[in-house]
Amino acid sequence: MTHRRAGLLLTALFLFASLFFAYSASALESTCPSAVIATATVIRSETEVTIYSDTARTEKIGKLKKGAVCQVVGVSGKYYRIIFDGIDGYALKSVLNVKGREGGAAHPGSAVTDLALGQYMFPSITKAKSMPIYGSIQTDAPLDTLFFFLWDERLQRMEHTIVMEVKNASANLDIGDVCKKIEFSSVTAGRKTLLIQGASDGTIVDIFSAPVYVCGKFKAFRNINDQCAFSAGKNRDNSAGRTWTPSATDKSLTITLPGDGSAELMTIEWRYPEKNFTVEFLDASGRTIGEETRTTGFYADVVEFPADARQARLTPAVDNWVWGLCVYDTNYSDNAVQRWQPVPEKLDLMIFSPHQDDELLFFGGAIPYACQKGADVGVVYMANCGRSRYAEALDGLWTAGLRNHPIFLGWRDHWGSNVSDALKAWSQNGMDPQKEVVRLIRQYKPEVIVGPDPEGEYGHGQHKLTSRLIADAVPLAMDESYDPESVQAYGAWEVKKVYLHLYAENQIQMDWEQPFSPDSPISPIFLATEAFDKHRSQQDFSMDRHGKISDNRVFGLYYTAVGPDEAKNDFFEHIDLQ
């Protein structure tokens, strides 16, 4: 969707829509460790910290050096009960920084709970940093301590650990007697899992795990650009990282890593898709220790540094420039780095999106739905809405679960209500849009195609044209006399099914709110909503408002080679996903 403000009819239609998102499901099924050991690091400036036999400081039974790591198994007033090097004792809370880390097998003991908590937090709206919690806990032995671990699913790390004392130890505990809400000093946006464990005289018990979603902007994973040196040339830092433009004298960009050589990888975002670039790696003496040439043609690439590399020399093959470059050390989060794959030679589902965001706003949970089913999915964007919109699209698709790099056709974006104007905009420089769509179908051989409303959702001519191009391309893709060049390259192809958004005949209704499995509360619309949040430039629109006005659950079966739908609730009905 683009140039929306130019449409007065659209403005009137959406004027009184609500201001905030309404989410339909909870967060992703947790990959948080099933067992977590509460650990603490000594942070006090003194060389050593005393371990006491009890909180009355009756006996000094050990010492902790600065930086030492111990296990926390309980709490009493100003003291943590800790285990260190076989010593079971107490140390002051003020000298320890408590966190969580992965443990081994699940902890012994059993717990029965009816705990409940809010699924969403809105710190960017209400400034709240707390989460209400209700219910009871029944265990085999009296609990004297509760541990609350907040695990970040995107970064795959523990974000917060809170240890609370149960003043009246009990095996039948009302959580309200311990806390009515869990207070966080700070919390970042995104998918979380809250894990609760308890201690009974030092024995840890697994109690409860639940997904939580914190609404707001993601905190970017920190790069180490400021610790690196970059060769002189036309470069500068911006919010996305370091940008660089080659010149006649500076055709390569040299990145010098920190002295400790701790860098692990760098991400490169290109201004234009770079089809051929070279990275040369050099060691501390300046000797070349490796070189690789990339031919992905992606807008975003990841380059990993060899262990001995101290410099990387980046050379684009054409007159391109780096739109953003970030260097990460060994502490980077793999889930936060976009490692795109090429579009497979054979697709199960091809989605044609007129603009960057239509694939979510009007197709709802189609992408996460198909990805979760294990389908090979390809997304084609027709119009070029600008480089920043491309970046938003990549962030959104990655969040939705897609790992195949999208296809950006880059045709001219133009607001208009009729198809002829749209065709004129897309036919510049001798381009034949119809032939290009047929070639894409023949090249990637999709079983199912999903496209926009023939009426253009809100009347946009480029939406209408995309729908028409798909409809006309299906018989042409089977016709060996049409475009013999692409027939020779890829062969003719028969698409099995074509669905068009809001098409009036043979309608189906997708249930985007249905969780993916009984064991996971996540739904396609939740992931789609989170993905749409990455389209920062389009946040005066929302999945809730406009996705419902132009019902993103409803599609019509425009074409089928495998018979009519019967269940009418699945794009892949009668399609064998292998």
MOWOUR-V894674 format. One line per field, one symbol per residue. ss: DSSP state (h for helix, s for strand, l for the rest). phi: phi as a letter, one per 30 degrees, with the letter a starting at -180 (. if undefined). burial: 1 if it has 24 or more other C-alpha atoms within 12 Angstrom, else 0. A space follows every 50 residues. Layout:
ss->???
phi->???
burial->???
This chain:
ss->lllhhhlhhhhhhhlllllllllllllllllllllssssssslllllsss sslllllllsssssslllssssssssllssssssllsssssshhhsssss ssllllllllsssllssllsslhhhhlllssssslsssssssssssssss ssllllsssssssssssssssssshhhlllsssllllllsssssssssss llssssssssssssllllllllllhhhlsslllsssssllssssslllll llssssllllllssssssssllllllsssssslllllsssssssllllls ssssllllllssssssllllsssssssssllllhhhllllslllllllss sssllllhhhhllllhhhhhhhllllssssssssllhhhhhhhhhhhhhh lllsllssssssllllllhhhhhhhhlhhhllhhhhhhhhhhhhlllsss slllllllllhhhhhhhhhhhhhhhhhhlllllhhhhhhhllllllssss slllllssslllllsssllsssshhhhhhhhhlllhhhllllllhhhhhl lllsssssssllllllllllllllllll
phi->.ahdddcddddddcdcddccdbccacdeedceedbbcdcbcdcddddbbd ccdaddhdbdcabcdejdcbccbabahdbcdbbbhiccabbdedcbcdbb bdccdeddjbbcbbdbbddbbbddccidbbbdbbjbbcbdbddcbccccc ccdddhadcbbbcbdcdceacbcdeddcacacccdaacdkdbbcccbbbb hjddbdcabadbbcdkddddddccedccccddldbacbddkccabdbdcb dbccccdeediddcabcbccdbecdabcbccbdddiddclabccbdiddb bbbcddecdbbbccbddbdcbddabbcbddcdcdddcdcdcddddbcdbc cccebdkddcecchdeddeddddiddcbcccdcccjdddddddddddddd jdbdedccdidddadaccdddddddccdhidceddddddddddchddbcb bddecihcjddddededdddeddddddddddchedddddbidbcddbbcc eiedchdbbdcdcdedadcbddbedddddddddddddcddbbdddddcdc edccbcddbbcbjddcdhbaecdiccdc
burial->11110000010001000000101111111111111111111100000011 11011000000111000111111111001111110001111110111111 10000010011010111011111000001110100111101111111111 11111111111111110011101110011001010011111111111111 11111111111111111100111110010110001000011111110000 11111111001111111111111101111111000000000001011111 11111101111111110001111111111001000111111111011111 11111111111111111111111011111111111011111111111111 11111111111111111110011111000000111111111111111111 11111111111111111111111111110001100110001111111111 11100111111110110000111111111111111111101111111101 1111111111000110011111100000
